[in-house]
Amino acid sequence: MHDDLARSVLAVPPLARRADLTLDRAANAALIRHIERGGIATLMYGGNANLYNAGLYDYAELLDMLLELAGRDTWVIPSVGPDFGKMMDQAAILRTRPFPTAMVLPAASHTTVAGVESGIARFAERLGRPMIVYLRAETFLDPPAIRRLVDRGIVRAIKYGIVRPEPQEDAFLAALVGLVDPKMVVSGIGERPALAHWRRFGVASFTSGLVCIAPRASQAILAALKRQDHATAERLRSHFLPLEDCRDALNPIRTLHEAVTLSGIADMGAMLPLLSNLEPQHHERVRAAALALRAFDEELGRAAA
């Protein structure tokens, strides 16, 4: 799994739905093709796809759609949870499909470290496959608990998404990579902290939502990091920051969902409640940033050709 994590930026796309909230196969296919044409080999469907609010009623349909739409060489990672009951029900659906792993979404409240550790172990036992855990808060799992899950063969990778004012100053992440192989960890907050996480903590790769707009540019950042060309990585990353600023100011999930539509890549349609689409008064700001980022990505594509 280490090689799979390192070969590509991990795209974390939104999920297209029609006005009646059914899955929009054509729009999801258009987005996947755009991402794959940019050289991205991993699709991780989780928070940006609003799977926190997804139910079992169309989970099987969603999984089958992703298996059918993704390219033969693309690694697709679905998510489960965040509550224990839903993830255990989802295990029965996942068991019958050839996904090598799944990511456990982090619950926002009403958890303990011991409870989360037990729940993930029970889910992995029911599924019969190793897991990826997603950390967004220090109270969800601590480094010793993660080490125990790794030692038991339950956890094979960690998406690290705890936001810090200075990402290079992170005692929790330092403790984590001191207990598990850093190549099991991916930076999970997009391009903004990815460079610091790579250089300071030795992570394997990073996840990105804006890779959906600019896959070539995001993959070029990873390539620059691998060859230790940090100046180029910083220069490339600067093109992502205006749209990341929009996401930080408005809402990361809702803004990305709208940005894909406003960029002209694919119409993401309606957001699944309990979220809602971004208010129209924000569209022009998001559209301008998304189109500028897409134009830069296309410029890179022409230069490479």
WOLINPE-V447365 format. One record per residue. N is the residue number from 1. RES is the residue in one letter. PHI is phi in whole degrees, 0 to 359 (* if undefined). NEAR is the number of other C-alpha atoms within 12 Angstrom. Layout:
# WOLINPE-V447365
n->N res->RES phi->PHI near->NEAR
n->N res->RES phi->PHI near->NEAR
This chain:
# WOLINPE-V447365
n->1 res->M phi->* near->23
n->2 res->H phi->300 near->20
n->3 res->D phi->295 near->18
n->4 res->D phi->297 near->28
n->5 res->L phi->293 near->36
n->6 res->A phi->274 near->31
n->7 res->R phi->283 near->26
n->8 res->S phi->205 near->38
n->9 res->V phi->300 near->49
n->10 res->L phi->266 near->45
n->11 res->A phi->288 near->49
n->12 res->V phi->239 near->43
n->13 res->P phi->279 near->52
n->14 res->P phi->286 near->46
n->15 res->L phi->239 near->50
n->16 res->A phi->277 near->41
n->17 res->R phi->227 near->31
n->18 res->R phi->281 near->19
n->19 res->A phi->299 near->17
n->20 res->D phi->272 near->13
n->21 res->L phi->76 near->23
n->22 res->T phi->286 near->24
n->23 res->L phi->293 near->33
n->24 res->D phi->261 near->28
n->25 res->R phi->299 near->29
n->26 res->A phi->296 near->24
n->27 res->A phi->292 near->29
n->28 res->N phi->296 near->38
n->29 res->A phi->296 near->29
n->30 res->A phi->298 near->26
n->31 res->L phi->293 near->41
n->32 res->I phi->299 near->43
n->33 res->R phi->298 near->28
n->34 res->H phi->298 near->33
n->35 res->I phi->295 near->43
n->36 res->E phi->293 near->34
n->37 res->R phi->297 near->24
n->38 res->G phi->276 near->31
n->39 res->G phi->95 near->32
n->40 res->I phi->271 near->44
n->41 res->A phi->245 near->35
n->42 res->T phi->226 near->40
n->43 res->L phi->241 near->47
n->44 res->M phi->243 near->48
n->45 res->Y phi->262 near->38
n->46 res->G phi->212 near->38
n->47 res->G phi->296 near->42
n->48 res->N phi->296 near->43
n->49 res->A phi->276 near->40
n->50 res->N phi->60 near->37
n->51 res->L phi->285 near->40
n->52 res->Y phi->303 near->32
n->53 res->N phi->259 near->29
n->54 res->A phi->284 near->37
n->55 res->G phi->250 near->26
n->56 res->L phi->282 near->24
n->57 res->Y phi->299 near->17
n->58 res->D phi->230 near->19
n->59 res->Y phi->294 near->31
n->60 res->A phi->297 near->24
n->61 res->E phi->298 near->21
n->62 res->L phi->299 near->33
n->63 res->L phi->300 near->34
n->64 res->D phi->295 near->22
n->65 res->M phi->298 near->26
n->66 res->L phi->296 near->37
n->67 res->L phi->298 near->28
n->68 res->E phi->284 near->20
n->69 res->L phi->275 near->26
n->70 res->A phi->289 near->30
n->71 res->G phi->294 near->23
n->72 res->R phi->300 near->14
n->73 res->D phi->262 near->17
n->74 res->T phi->268 near->30
n->75 res->W phi->269 near->33
n->76 res->V phi->253 near->39
n->77 res->I phi->240 near->39
n->78 res->P phi->276 near->47
n->79 res->S phi->245 near->41
n->80 res->V phi->228 near->46
n->81 res->G phi->87 near->36
n->82 res->P phi->276 near->36
n->83 res->D phi->276 near->29
n->84 res->F phi->298 near->27
n->85 res->G phi->300 near->19
n->86 res->K phi->292 near->27
n->87 res->M phi->294 near->40
n->88 res->M phi->290 near->27
n->89 res->D phi->292 near->24
n->90 res->Q phi->292 near->36
n->91 res->A phi->301 near->35
n->92 res->A phi->296 near->22
n->93 res->I phi->285 near->27
n->94 res->L phi->294 near->34
n->95 res->R phi->303 near->24
n->96 res->T phi->269 near->17
n->97 res->R phi->231 near->28
n->98 res->P phi->273 near->21
n->99 res->F phi->282 near->28
n->100 res->P phi->287 near->24
n->101 res->T phi->201 near->33
n->102 res->A phi->214 near->43
n->103 res->M phi->255 near->43
n->104 res->V phi->271 near->47
n->105 res->L phi->289 near->42
n->106 res->P phi->279 near->40
n->107 res->A phi->285 near->33
n->108 res->A phi->276 near->20
n->109 res->S phi->201 near->16
n->110 res->H phi->58 near->14
n->111 res->T phi->225 near->21
n->112 res->T phi->232 near->20
n->113 res->V phi->301 near->26
n->114 res->A phi->297 near->19
n->115 res->G phi->293 near->21
n->116 res->V phi->294 near->34
n->117 res->E phi->302 near->33
n->118 res->S phi->295 near->22
n->119 res->G phi->295 near->32
n->120 res->I phi->295 near->47
n->121 res->A phi->296 near->33
n->122 res->R phi->294 near->24
n->123 res->F phi->296 near->38
n->124 res->A phi->298 near->37
n->125 res->E phi->296 near->23
n->126 res->R phi->291 near->23
n->127 res->L phi->284 near->29
n->128 res->G phi->81 near->26
n->129 res->R phi->217 near->28
n->130 res->P phi->286 near->31
n->131 res->M phi->240 near->42
n->132 res->I phi->249 near->41
n->133 res->V phi->255 near->49
n->134 res->Y phi->241 near->41
n->135 res->L phi->258 near->36
n->136 res->R phi->238 near->28
n->137 res->A phi->208 near->26
n->138 res->E phi->291 near->30
n->139 res->T phi->275 near->23
n->140 res->F phi->283 near->33
n->141 res->L phi->219 near->37
n->142 res->D phi->255 near->33
n->143 res->P phi->305 near->31
n->144 res->P phi->298 near->22
n->145 res->A phi->295 near->30
n->146 res->I phi->296 near->44
n->147 res->R phi->301 near->28
n->148 res->R phi->297 near->24
n->149 res->L phi->294 near->34
n->150 res->V phi->294 near->29
n->151 res->D phi->298 near->18
n->152 res->R phi->277 near->19
n->153 res->G phi->78 near->20
n->154 res->I phi->275 near->34
n->155 res->V phi->252 near->36
n->156 res->R phi->248 near->37
n->157 res->A phi->202 near->43
n->158 res->I phi->229 near->47
n->159 res->K phi->266 near->46
n->160 res->Y phi->259 near->47
n->161 res->G phi->231 near->34
n->162 res->I phi->276 near->31
n->163 res->V phi->280 near->25
n->164 res->R phi->235 near->21
n->165 res->P phi->302 near->11
n->166 res->E phi->235 near->16
n->167 res->P phi->298 near->28
n->168 res->Q phi->282 near->24
n->169 res->E phi->250 near->19
n->170 res->D phi->214 near->23
n->171 res->A phi->294 near->19
n->172 res->F phi->295 near->28
n->173 res->L phi->294 near->42
n->174 res->A phi->298 near->24
n->175 res->A phi->294 near->21
n->176 res->L phi->297 near->34
n->177 res->V phi->286 near->32
n->178 res->G phi->280 near->21
n->179 res->L phi->253 near->23
n->180 res->V phi->232 near->29
n->181 res->D phi->299 near->27
n->182 res->P phi->303 near->32
n->183 res->K phi->284 near->30
n->184 res->M phi->271 near->35
n->185 res->V phi->252 near->45
n->186 res->V phi->242 near->48
n->187 res->S phi->294 near->46
n->188 res->G phi->243 near->41
n->189 res->I phi->228 near->38
n->190 res->G phi->78 near->44
n->191 res->E phi->288 near->46
n->192 res->R phi->301 near->40
n->193 res->P phi->265 near->38
n->194 res->A phi->299 near->41
n->195 res->L phi->294 near->42
n->196 res->A phi->295 near->30
n->197 res->H phi->296 near->39
n->198 res->W phi->293 near->37
n->199 res->R phi->286 near->26
n->200 res->R phi->274 near->22
n->201 res->F phi->241 near->33
n->202 res->G phi->72 near->30
n->203 res->V phi->294 near->39
n->204 res->A phi->282 near->39
n->205 res->S phi->191 near->47
n->206 res->F phi->212 near->46
n->207 res->T phi->268 near->48
n->208 res->S phi->208 near->48
n->209 res->G phi->272 near->45
n->210 res->L phi->287 near->51
n->211 res->V phi->301 near->50
n->212 res->C phi->294 near->53
n->213 res->I phi->270 near->50
n->214 res->A phi->229 near->47
n->215 res->P phi->294 near->46
n->216 res->R phi->296 near->38
n->217 res->A phi->293 near->41
n->218 res->S phi->294 near->47
n->219 res->Q phi->295 near->42
n->220 res->A phi->293 near->33
n->221 res->I phi->298 near->41
n->222 res->L phi->298 near->43
n->223 res->A phi->298 near->28
n->224 res->A phi->296 near->24
n->225 res->L phi->297 near->34
n->226 res->K phi->296 near->24
n->227 res->R phi->264 near->15
n->228 res->Q phi->63 near->17
n->229 res->D phi->265 near->18
n->230 res->H phi->290 near->22
n->231 res->A phi->295 near->15
n->232 res->T phi->294 near->22
n->233 res->A phi->300 near->31
n->234 res->E phi->296 near->26
n->235 res->R phi->297 near->22
n->236 res->L phi->296 near->31
n->237 res->R phi->297 near->37
n->238 res->S phi->301 near->24
n->239 res->H phi->286 near->32
n->240 res->F phi->275 near->39
n->241 res->L phi->292 near->25
n->242 res->P phi->301 near->24
n->243 res->L phi->285 near->41
n->244 res->E phi->296 near->34
n->245 res->D phi->298 near->24
n->246 res->C phi->299 near->29
n->247 res->R phi->296 near->32
n->248 res->D phi->294 near->20
n->249 res->A phi->282 near->18
n->250 res->L phi->255 near->24
n->251 res->N phi->180 near->25
n->252 res->P phi->300 near->32
n->253 res->I phi->289 near->36
n->254 res->R phi->293 near->39
n->255 res->T phi->292 near->42
n->256 res->L phi->298 near->46
n->257 res->H phi->306 near->48
n->258 res->E phi->286 near->47
n->259 res->A phi->296 near->47
n->260 res->V phi->298 near->44
n->261 res->T phi->295 near->35
n->262 res->L phi->291 near->30
n->263 res->S phi->283 near->34
n->264 res->G phi->87 near->23
n->265 res->I phi->285 near->31
n->266 res->A phi->195 near->32
n->267 res->D phi->274 near->30
n->268 res->M phi->283 near->42
n->269 res->G phi->70 near->31
n->270 res->A phi->280 near->29
n->271 res->M phi->274 near->36
n->272 res->L phi->290 near->31
n->273 res->P phi->300 near->19
n->274 res->L phi->266 near->15
n->275 res->L phi->264 near->23
n->276 res->S phi->215 near->21
n->277 res->N phi->296 near->30
n->278 res->L phi->297 near->31
n->279 res->E phi->296 near->17
n->280 res->P phi->303 near->15
n->281 res->Q phi->294 near->11
n->282 res->H phi->263 near->22
n->283 res->H phi->296 near->28
n->284 res->E phi->296 near->20
n->285 res->R phi->298 near->27
n->286 res->V phi->292 near->37
n->287 res->R phi->301 near->31
n->288 res->A phi->299 near->22
n->289 res->A phi->292 near->33
n->290 res->A phi->293 near->40
n->291 res->L phi->293 near->29
n->292 res->A phi->295 near->25
n->293 res->L phi->293 near->36
n->294 res->R phi->296 near->36
n->295 res->A phi->299 near->25
n->296 res->F phi->297 near->26
n->297 res->D phi->296 near->36
n->298 res->E phi->294 near->22
n->299 res->E phi->297 near->16
n->300 res->L phi->298 near->23
n->301 res->G phi->297 near->20
n->302 res->R phi->294 near->12
n->303 res->A phi->295 near->11
n->304 res->A phi->291 near->12
n->305 res->A phi->290 near->7
